[in-house]
Amino acid sequence: MLLAAAGAAGAQNIYKCTQAGQVAYTDHPCPGGNGELLHQADDTEVIDRYLRLGQDALAKRYAESRHLEALYQQRVDAHQQAMEERAQRQTDDAYVAEQRQREAQQQALTDEAAERDRLQAENDALRQQNDQYQDQLSHPVYNPPPAYWGAPYPGRHDGHDGHDDHGHHRPPPSREPVFHPCKQLAGGRTQC
C-alpha cells in the first residue's frame, strides 16, 4: 500500500530530463537520476488527482497511509461541491441554449411572416396597377381634332365657300371626337 501511495505522489512530480541534447518533461524521475525536479507534488494535489480520475479508494488509502483523514474528507467535500457546481452549470447552459433555440425559431417564424406579408402587399399593388392598365385600355381615347382642321386651306380665299382653289368640293371640318385605337406594348406601356 505504501508503494502505491509513493507511486501516486511521484506521478504528480514534474521532472526536466535532458538526453542526447533533447529536453523532455515527465512525471517520472529521469533515467540515471540526472534530471531536475521542477515541481514537488503535495498531498492535496495527489488526493485531488485520484478523485478527478474517479479513483476514490486509492485517494482514501493514500490519505490513511499518511494519517490525512481530515484532508481527505475536505478534498472529497470540495470535489463533490465542484461536481455539483459543474452539473448545475451544464444544466443552466442547456437551459440557456434551449431558450436561444426557441427564440431563434420564433424569430425565424416572425421573419417568414413579415416576408410573406411584404410579398403579398407587393403582389396586391402589382395587381391593382395591372387592373388600372386594363381599365385604361378598355376605354377608347378621344382626341380633339387638330387646330388646323378649322383653319382655311392654303390658297383658300373668302369667296370660295366649301371649295378649294381648283373648284373641288372640300368637306367641312369635323368637331366630333376622333377615336384612335391603342395597342399595348411590352412593359405595360400603351401606344395610341
Secondary structure, 3 states (H helix, E strand, C coil): CHHHHHHHHHHHCEEEEEECCEEEEECCCCHHHCEEEEECCCHHHHHHHHHHCCCHHHHHHHHHHCCCHHHHHHHHHHHHHHHHHHHHHHHHHHHHHHHHHHHHHHHHHHHHHHHHHHHHHHHHHHHHHHHHHHHHHHCCEEECCCHHHCCCCCCCCCCCCCECCCCCECCCCCCCCEEECCEECHHHCEEC
